[in-house]
Amino acid sequence: MSRVRGVTLKGIHAVEVEVEVESTGGLFSISIVGLPDTAVRESKERVRAALRSMGMMIKGRVAVNLAPADLPKEGALLDVPIAVGMARAIGNIHSSRPAIFMGELALDGRIRGVRGAVPAAILARDKGYPIYVPSENASEVALVKGVEAYSVANLRSLLDFFRGEGELERVSAMEERPYQVLADPDFADIKGQSAAKRALEIAAAGHHNFLLIGSPGSGKTLLAKALSGILPPLSDEELMEVMLVKSTVGMPFENSRIRPFRSVHHTASAVSVCGGGTSLRPGEISLAHRGVLFLDEFTEFRRDLLESLRQPLEDGEIVVSRSSGSVVYPSRVLLAVACNPCACGWYGDPVEPCRCSAADVERYQKKLSGPILDRLDMYVSVPRLTTEELLNIEGTGAEKSQSIRKRVFRARKIQQQRWEKKGFSCNAEIPEKLLRTDLEMSPDAGAFLKSLASSIRLSGRGISRVLKVARTVADLEGSAHVKTPHVSEAIAYRETGFLS
């Protein structure tokens, strides 16, 4: 009997699987036990064909056990370890030091790339094992520092390596690329909307959720897309978190520190956004982790989907539970939502008259879930531009995204230095306890907030949001203390003429 180590995925983490292979006499058969899914059960045909292409014939009864037996095994990650185990069982190769194998086999012995290479490499590093990965996954494994990894193109080269008849390419650490982002669209290309641009700068600096509300064609979607051009780069820790999620779903690898931007259509289901399904895959909110989740036409989303966002927005993670088990996915996102002020879109517009009745407006605005709105830090009005502004083909002289991004970088650096010892990276993540003790608010600003809090009917969560935004405004100005003008600007973003 031979034993080989492989992996299976549970959430964004890899779990070690011991592949035990026993070959005995009798009529030919291959059985796989240990809660395999369909892809794992079908691996016996891929493995047999791949070994036969190398002249290795499997005879007698072969039993493959995947331990632990009570852990569901999914995907084609276990093809290679099963093949290596069979080769050892029939004496084709000899035992070697413990290692982790992964990959999907083609019928001719080629090894195809699989999802989950990054969490598998992290597991191998923590266990102190070398890992043998498909050549297609070598680039993403190179991001994991301190792992001993080897790139394998086909099963023949892998078995020759263990016979001492060949060499495998060692995966070397990937060289760091300079951070470059192409702002498309650039803030300088967006005409007018100086107030909205200022709000987005604050949102990017403190990672604050926001709502854009305005008439059709006012530029809400364009502003949200331009947000990517002013966001700071991913840190080393954040990059690894993002790569873990991408590798889990098998998304194409990109050696980039640009933050994710996921735009969700209003017809999306709750499972596609929050995650789940038969294989407990991460949803859009996890794919946007450490980046932006944009929900356009916010009022058209299903109510159950919006309510399901409440807990992950507050906790920064989402627990997906099904009958097959439960997993935890990260969901620390900057939520950007946009909608019209009413069904016809012209409520409050100075030019186009609104065709909705008062009851229609009230019914439409009730679609904006109160608990979700309370989790948004900023409400930003986006007024429609005049005809003269739209037809102005000359340069607007507006500030470019690059210069705005520099201010955002500086503000984020200040926040990281302030909160790093507490385990946080930006103002939006700060819990209530630290707001009371470490905010550094001037007495005048505190008195000003108390005088206005009751008149604008702020909830406890709303007051916390105001304080966090005010702290970000102060950081953008380089002020050590939160002053009255900072609080005043933050309060202004909790009010809008469109929401009653």
C-alpha positions as CSV (number, residue, x, y, z in Angstrom):
1,M,0.0,0.0,0.0
2,S,1.3,3.5,-0.8
3,R,0.4,6.9,0.7
4,V,0.5,10.2,-1.1
5,R,-0.6,13.7,0.0
6,G,-3.0,15.8,-1.9
7,V,-5.4,18.7,-1.1
8,T,-9.1,19.6,-1.3
9,L,-10.7,23.0,-0.7
10,K,-12.9,24.1,2.2
11,G,-13.8,27.7,1.6
12,I,-10.6,29.6,0.7
13,H,-8.4,27.2,2.6
14,A,-6.7,24.0,1.5
15,V,-7.1,20.9,3.6
16,E,-4.6,18.0,3.5
17,V,-5.9,14.7,2.1
18,E,-4.1,11.5,2.5
19,V,-4.4,9.3,-0.6
20,E,-4.0,5.6,0.2
21,V,-3.7,3.2,-2.7
22,E,-3.9,-0.6,-2.4
23,S,-3.4,-3.0,-5.3
24,T,-4.4,-6.6,-5.0
25,G,-5.1,-9.6,-7.4
26,G,-8.4,-10.5,-9.0
27,L,-10.6,-9.0,-11.7
28,F,-9.7,-5.5,-12.7
29,S,-11.5,-2.7,-10.9
30,I,-10.8,0.7,-9.4
31,S,-12.8,2.0,-6.5
32,I,-12.5,5.4,-4.8
33,V,-13.9,6.0,-1.3
34,G,-13.9,8.9,1.1
35,L,-16.8,11.1,0.1
36,P,-15.6,11.9,-3.5
37,D,-17.8,14.1,-5.7
38,T,-18.4,13.3,-9.4
39,A,-15.2,14.9,-10.6
40,V,-13.1,12.8,-8.1
41,R,-14.9,9.6,-9.0
42,E,-14.3,10.1,-12.7
43,S,-10.6,10.6,-12.0
44,K,-10.0,6.8,-12.2
45,E,-10.6,6.9,-15.9
46,R,-8.2,9.9,-16.4
47,V,-5.6,8.3,-14.2
48,R,-5.8,4.9,-15.9
49,A,-5.5,6.4,-19.4
50,A,-2.6,8.7,-18.4
51,L,-0.6,5.8,-16.9
52,R,-1.4,3.6,-19.9
53,S,0.0,6.3,-22.2
54,M,3.3,5.9,-20.4
55,G,3.2,2.1,-20.8
56,M,2.1,1.4,-17.2
57,M,-0.8,-1.0,-17.1
58,I,-3.0,-1.2,-14.0
59,K,-4.1,-4.8,-13.2
60,G,-6.1,-6.4,-10.4
61,R,-8.3,-4.6,-7.9
62,V,-7.2,-1.1,-6.9
63,A,-8.7,0.6,-3.9
64,V,-8.2,4.3,-3.3
65,N,-9.1,5.8,0.1
66,L,-9.2,9.6,0.6
67,A,-8.7,10.4,4.2
68,P,-10.2,11.9,6.3
69,A,-13.2,9.9,5.2
70,D,-15.8,12.4,6.6
71,L,-14.5,15.4,4.6
72,P,-16.2,15.9,1.2
73,K,-13.6,15.9,-1.7
74,E,-14.3,18.0,-4.8
75,G,-12.8,18.9,-8.1
76,A,-10.0,17.4,-10.2
77,L,-7.2,18.4,-7.8
78,L,-6.6,14.8,-6.7
79,D,-5.9,13.3,-10.2
80,V,-2.1,13.6,-9.8
81,P,-1.8,12.3,-6.2
82,I,-4.0,9.3,-7.1
83,A,-1.7,8.6,-10.2
84,V,1.4,8.9,-8.1
85,G,-0.1,6.6,-5.5
86,M,-0.9,4.0,-8.1
87,A,2.6,4.2,-9.6
88,R,4.1,3.6,-6.2
89,A,1.7,0.8,-5.4
90,I,2.8,-1.2,-8.5
91,G,6.5,-0.4,-7.8
92,N,7.1,1.9,-10.7
93,I,8.6,4.6,-8.4
94,H,10.0,4.4,-4.9
95,S,8.9,6.3,-1.8
96,S,10.3,9.8,-1.3
97,R,10.0,12.5,1.4
98,P,6.5,13.8,2.2
99,A,5.2,16.2,-0.5
100,I,1.9,17.6,-1.7
101,F,0.7,16.9,-5.3
102,M,-2.1,18.5,-7.2
103,G,-3.3,18.8,-10.8
104,E,-5.8,17.5,-13.3
105,L,-4.7,14.8,-15.7
106,A,-5.3,14.7,-19.5
107,L,-5.7,11.3,-21.1
108,D,-2.2,11.6,-22.7
109,G,-0.6,12.4,-19.3
110,R,-0.5,16.2,-19.5
111,I,-1.2,18.0,-16.3
112,R,-3.8,20.8,-16.5
113,G,-4.1,23.7,-14.2
114,V,-6.6,23.6,-11.3
115,R,-8.1,26.1,-8.9
116,G,-6.9,26.4,-5.4
117,A,-3.1,26.5,-6.1
118,V,-2.5,29.5,-3.7
119,P,-4.2,28.0,-0.6
120,A,-2.4,24.6,-1.4
121,A,1.0,26.4,-1.5
122,I,0.3,28.1,1.8
123,L,-0.6,24.8,3.3
124,A,2.6,23.2,2.0
125,R,4.7,26.0,3.4
126,D,3.1,25.8,6.8
127,K,3.5,22.0,6.9
128,G,7.1,22.2,5.6
129,Y,6.4,20.1,2.5
130,P,7.4,20.6,-1.1
131,I,4.5,21.0,-3.5
132,Y,4.3,19.9,-7.1
133,V,1.9,22.1,-9.1
134,P,0.8,22.3,-12.8
135,S,2.8,24.6,-14.9
136,E,-0.3,26.7,-15.5
137,N,-0.4,27.5,-11.7
138,A,3.3,28.2,-11.2
139,S,2.9,32.0,-11.6
140,E,0.3,32.3,-8.8
141,V,2.2,29.9,-6.5
142,A,5.3,32.2,-7.0
143,L,3.5,34.8,-4.9
144,V,3.6,32.6,-1.8
145,K,6.9,33.4,-0.1
146,G,8.9,30.6,1.5
147,V,7.3,27.7,-0.2
148,E,9.3,25.0,-2.0
149,A,7.4,24.4,-5.2
150,Y,8.1,22.6,-8.5
151,S,6.4,23.2,-11.8
152,V,5.2,20.0,-13.6
153,A,4.0,19.9,-17.2
154,N,3.1,16.2,-17.5
155,L,3.0,13.0,-15.5
156,R,6.0,11.4,-17.3
157,S,8.4,14.2,-16.2
158,L,7.1,13.9,-12.6
159,L,7.6,10.2,-12.4
160,D,11.0,10.5,-14.1
161,F,12.0,13.0,-11.4
162,F,11.2,10.5,-8.6
163,R,13.2,7.8,-10.5
164,G,16.2,10.1,-10.6
165,E,16.0,10.3,-14.4
166,G,15.1,13.9,-14.8
167,E,14.8,17.4,-13.2
168,L,11.8,19.6,-12.5
169,E,11.8,23.4,-12.7
170,R,11.8,25.0,-9.3
171,V,9.2,27.8,-8.9
172,S,11.1,31.0,-8.0
173,A,9.6,34.0,-6.2
174,M,8.0,36.4,-8.6
175,E,9.6,39.8,-9.1
176,E,7.7,42.8,-7.8
177,R,6.2,44.9,-10.5
178,P,5.9,48.7,-10.0
179,Y,2.3,49.7,-9.2
180,Q,0.7,51.2,-12.3
181,V,-3.0,51.9,-12.8
182,L,-4.6,53.4,-15.8
183,A,-7.4,55.6,-14.7
184,D,-10.2,54.9,-17.1
185,P,-12.2,57.0,-16.9
186,D,-10.0,59.7,-15.4
187,F,-11.6,62.2,-13.0
188,A,-10.3,65.0,-15.3
189,D,-12.5,63.6,-18.1
190,I,-15.7,63.9,-16.0
191,K,-17.3,67.3,-16.4
192,G,-18.5,69.2,-13.4
193,Q,-19.6,67.2,-10.3
194,S,-16.9,68.7,-8.1
195,A,-18.9,67.9,-4.9
196,A,-19.3,64.2,-6.0
197,K,-15.6,63.9,-6.8
198,R,-14.8,65.3,-3.4
199,A,-17.1,62.7,-1.8
200,L,-15.5,59.9,-3.7
201,E,-12.0,61.0,-2.7
202,I,-13.1,60.8,1.0
203,A,-14.7,57.4,0.4
204,A,-11.5,56.1,-1.2
205,A,-9.3,57.5,1.5
206,G,-11.2,55.9,4.4
207,H,-12.8,52.9,2.5
208,H,-16.3,54.3,3.2
209,N,-19.5,52.9,1.7
210,F,-21.5,55.5,-0.3
211,L,-24.8,56.0,-2.2
212,L,-24.9,58.1,-5.4
213,I,-28.4,59.4,-6.1
214,G,-29.4,61.6,-9.0
215,S,-31.3,61.9,-12.3
216,P,-30.7,59.6,-15.3
217,G,-27.6,60.6,-17.2
218,S,-26.1,62.7,-14.4
219,G,-22.9,60.5,-14.4
220,K,-23.5,58.2,-11.4
221,T,-22.1,55.1,-13.1
222,L,-19.2,57.0,-14.6
223,L,-18.2,58.4,-11.2
224,A,-18.3,54.9,-9.6
225,K,-16.1,53.4,-12.3
226,A,-13.6,56.3,-11.9
227,L,-13.2,55.4,-8.3
228,S,-10.8,52.5,-9.2
229,G,-8.3,55.1,-10.5
230,I,-7.8,56.8,-7.1
231,L,-7.7,53.7,-4.8
232,P,-4.5,52.8,-3.1
233,P,-2.6,49.6,-4.1
234,L,-3.1,46.4,-2.2
235,S,-0.6,45.7,0.6
236,D,1.2,42.4,0.7
237,E,-1.3,41.0,3.2
238,E,-4.3,42.3,1.2
239,L,-2.9,40.9,-2.1
240,M,-2.6,37.4,-0.6
241,E,-6.2,37.6,0.7
242,V,-7.4,38.6,-2.8
243,M,-5.4,35.9,-4.4
244,L,-6.8,33.3,-2.1
245,V,-10.3,34.1,-3.2
246,K,-9.4,34.3,-6.9
247,S,-7.5,31.0,-6.7
248,T,-10.4,29.3,-5.0
249,V,-12.8,30.0,-7.9
250,G,-10.1,29.5,-10.6
251,M,-10.0,33.1,-11.9
252,P,-7.1,34.0,-14.2
253,F,-4.0,35.1,-12.4
254,E,-2.9,38.7,-12.6
255,N,0.3,40.0,-10.9
256,S,-1.3,43.3,-10.0
257,R,-1.9,45.3,-6.9
258,I,-5.0,47.0,-8.4
259,R,-8.0,46.5,-6.1
260,P,-10.9,44.4,-7.4
261,F,-13.9,46.2,-8.9
262,R,-17.1,44.0,-9.3
263,S,-20.2,45.4,-10.8
264,V,-23.4,43.4,-10.1
265,H,-26.5,43.4,-12.3
266,H,-29.8,43.9,-10.5
267,T,-31.1,40.5,-11.8
268,A,-28.4,38.7,-9.8
269,S,-29.5,36.1,-7.2
270,A,-28.6,36.1,-3.5
271,V,-26.4,33.0,-4.0
272,S,-24.4,34.6,-6.8
273,V,-23.7,37.7,-4.6
274,C,-23.3,36.2,-1.2
275,G,-21.9,32.8,-2.2
276,G,-23.1,29.2,-1.8
277,G,-24.4,26.7,-4.2
278,T,-23.7,22.9,-4.1
279,S,-19.9,23.5,-3.9
280,L,-20.1,26.5,-1.5
281,R,-18.3,28.9,-3.9
282,P,-17.6,32.5,-2.9
283,G,-20.0,35.2,-4.3
284,E,-19.5,38.6,-5.7
285,I,-19.1,40.2,-2.3
286,S,-16.1,38.0,-1.6
287,L,-14.6,38.4,-5.1
288,A,-14.7,42.2,-4.4
289,H,-12.8,41.7,-1.1
290,R,-10.5,44.6,-0.4
291,G,-12.0,46.4,-3.4
292,V,-15.2,47.9,-4.7
293,L,-18.7,46.2,-5.0
294,F,-20.8,48.4,-7.2
295,L,-24.6,47.9,-7.3
296,D,-26.1,50.1,-10.0
297,E,-29.9,50.6,-10.1
298,F,-29.9,49.9,-6.4
299,T,-33.7,50.0,-6.0
300,E,-34.2,47.3,-8.6
301,F,-32.4,44.6,-6.5
302,R,-34.5,42.0,-4.8
303,R,-35.2,42.8,-1.1
304,D,-33.9,39.5,0.2
305,L,-30.5,40.1,-1.6
306,L,-30.1,43.6,0.0
307,E,-31.0,42.3,3.4
308,S,-28.5,39.5,3.1
309,L,-25.7,42.1,2.7
310,R,-26.3,43.6,6.2
311,Q,-24.2,41.1,8.2
312,P,-21.2,40.9,5.8
313,L,-21.0,44.7,5.5
314,E,-20.9,45.0,9.3
315,D,-18.5,42.1,10.1
316,G,-16.2,42.0,7.0
317,E,-16.9,38.3,6.5
318,I,-19.8,36.1,5.4
319,V,-20.7,32.6,6.7
320,V,-22.2,30.4,4.0
321,S,-24.1,27.5,5.5
322,R,-25.6,24.6,3.5
323,S,-26.5,21.0,4.3
324,S,-23.1,20.0,3.0
325,G,-21.3,22.2,5.6
326,S,-20.4,25.8,6.2
327,V,-17.5,28.0,5.2
328,V,-16.4,31.6,6.0
329,Y,-15.4,33.9,3.2
330,P,-13.9,37.4,3.6
331,S,-16.1,40.3,2.5
332,R,-14.3,43.5,3.4
333,V,-15.6,45.7,0.6
334,L,-16.2,49.3,-0.3
335,L,-19.9,49.2,-1.2
336,A,-20.9,51.7,-3.9
337,V,-24.5,51.9,-4.8
338,A,-26.4,54.2,-7.3
339,C,-30.1,54.9,-7.9
340,N,-32.5,57.4,-9.2
341,P,-34.5,59.6,-6.8
342,C,-37.9,58.2,-8.1
343,A,-39.4,55.9,-10.6
344,C,-39.4,58.4,-13.5
345,G,-36.0,59.7,-12.3
346,W,-36.7,63.4,-12.2
347,Y,-37.8,64.1,-8.6
348,G,-36.0,67.2,-7.5
349,D,-34.6,68.0,-11.0
350,P,-34.6,71.8,-11.7
351,V,-35.4,71.3,-15.4
352,E,-37.4,68.2,-16.0
353,P,-40.6,67.9,-14.1
354,C,-41.3,64.8,-12.1
355,R,-44.2,62.7,-13.3
356,C,-44.6,60.7,-10.1
357,S,-47.3,61.3,-7.5
358,A,-46.3,61.7,-3.9
359,A,-47.5,58.2,-3.2
360,D,-45.3,56.9,-6.1
361,V,-42.2,58.7,-4.7
362,E,-42.8,57.3,-1.2
363,R,-43.4,53.8,-2.5
364,Y,-40.2,54.0,-4.6
365,Q,-38.0,55.3,-1.7
366,K,-39.3,52.6,0.6
367,K,-37.3,50.2,-1.7
368,L,-34.2,51.7,-0.1
369,S,-33.9,49.5,2.9
370,G,-33.4,51.5,6.1
371,P,-30.9,49.1,7.7
372,I,-28.8,49.0,4.5
373,L,-28.9,52.8,4.2
374,D,-27.7,53.0,7.8
375,R,-24.6,51.0,6.8
376,L,-23.7,53.5,4.1
377,D,-21.4,56.2,5.4
378,M,-22.1,58.8,2.7
379,Y,-25.1,59.9,0.7
380,V,-24.0,61.8,-2.4
381,S,-26.3,63.9,-4.6
382,V,-25.3,63.9,-8.3
383,P,-27.2,66.8,-10.0
384,R,-27.8,66.8,-13.8
385,L,-25.4,69.0,-15.7
386,T,-26.6,71.9,-17.8
387,T,-26.6,71.8,-21.6
388,E,-23.7,74.3,-21.7
389,E,-21.6,72.1,-19.4
390,L,-22.3,69.0,-21.5
391,L,-21.5,70.7,-24.8
392,N,-18.3,72.3,-23.6
393,I,-15.6,70.5,-25.7
394,E,-12.7,72.5,-24.3
395,G,-10.6,71.1,-21.4
396,T,-12.3,71.4,-18.1
397,G,-9.1,72.0,-16.2
398,A,-10.3,69.4,-13.6
399,E,-7.9,67.6,-11.4
400,K,-6.5,64.3,-12.7
401,S,-7.0,61.0,-10.9
402,Q,-3.2,60.7,-10.4
403,S,-3.0,63.8,-8.2
404,I,-6.1,62.7,-6.2
405,R,-4.6,59.3,-5.8
406,K,-1.5,60.7,-4.1
407,R,-3.7,62.4,-1.5
408,V,-5.6,59.2,-0.9
409,F,-2.3,57.3,-0.5
410,R,-1.0,59.8,2.1
411,A,-4.3,59.6,4.1
412,R,-4.2,55.8,4.0
413,K,-0.6,55.8,5.2
414,I,-1.6,58.0,8.2
415,Q,-4.5,55.6,9.0
416,Q,-2.2,52.5,8.8
417,Q,0.3,54.0,11.2
418,R,-2.5,55.0,13.6
419,W,-4.4,51.7,13.6
420,E,-1.8,49.1,12.7
421,K,-1.2,48.0,16.3
422,K,-4.9,47.6,16.8
423,G,-5.2,45.2,13.8
424,F,-7.0,47.6,11.3
425,S,-5.9,49.4,8.2
426,C,-8.4,52.2,7.6
427,N,-11.0,54.3,9.4
428,A,-14.0,52.5,8.1
429,E,-13.0,49.3,10.0
430,I,-12.6,51.0,13.4
431,P,-15.0,49.5,16.0
432,E,-17.1,51.6,18.4
433,K,-14.7,51.2,21.3
434,L,-11.8,52.8,19.5
435,L,-13.9,55.6,18.3
436,R,-14.6,56.7,21.8
437,T,-11.0,56.5,23.0
438,D,-8.6,57.1,20.0
439,L,-10.5,59.5,17.7
440,E,-8.8,62.7,19.0
441,M,-11.7,65.0,18.5
442,S,-11.5,68.6,19.6
443,P,-14.0,69.8,22.3
444,D,-15.7,72.2,19.9
445,A,-16.3,69.5,17.3
446,G,-17.8,67.2,20.0
447,A,-20.2,70.0,21.1
448,F,-21.1,70.8,17.5
449,L,-22.0,67.1,16.8
450,K,-24.2,66.9,19.9
451,S,-26.1,70.0,18.9
452,L,-27.0,68.5,15.5
453,A,-27.3,64.8,16.2
454,S,-30.9,65.0,17.5
455,S,-32.1,67.5,14.8
456,I,-31.0,65.2,11.9
457,R,-32.2,62.1,13.7
458,L,-28.9,60.1,13.6
459,S,-28.9,56.6,15.0
460,G,-26.1,55.2,17.0
461,R,-24.6,53.6,13.9
462,G,-25.1,56.8,12.0
463,I,-23.1,58.8,14.6
464,S,-20.3,56.3,14.3
465,R,-20.4,56.7,10.5
466,V,-20.1,60.5,10.9
467,L,-17.2,60.2,13.2
468,K,-15.3,57.8,10.9
469,V,-15.9,60.1,7.9
470,A,-14.8,63.1,9.9
471,R,-11.6,61.3,10.9
472,T,-10.9,60.6,7.2
473,V,-11.5,64.3,6.2
474,A,-9.0,65.3,8.9
475,D,-6.5,62.8,7.6
476,L,-6.8,64.1,4.1
477,E,-5.9,67.6,5.5
478,G,-3.1,66.2,7.6
479,S,-4.8,67.3,10.8
480,A,-4.0,65.3,14.0
481,H,-7.4,66.3,15.5
482,V,-11.0,66.1,14.2
483,K,-12.3,69.7,14.2
484,T,-15.6,71.3,13.6
485,P,-15.3,71.8,9.8
486,H,-14.4,68.1,9.5
487,V,-17.5,67.1,11.4
488,S,-19.7,69.5,9.5
489,E,-18.6,68.0,6.1
490,A,-19.2,64.5,7.4
491,I,-22.7,65.4,8.6
492,A,-23.5,66.9,5.2
493,Y,-22.9,63.5,3.6
494,R,-25.6,62.0,5.9
495,E,-28.3,64.3,4.4
496,T,-29.7,64.5,0.9
497,G,-32.8,66.3,-0.4
498,F,-33.9,63.1,-2.2
499,L,-34.4,61.0,0.9
500,S,-37.2,61.9,3.2
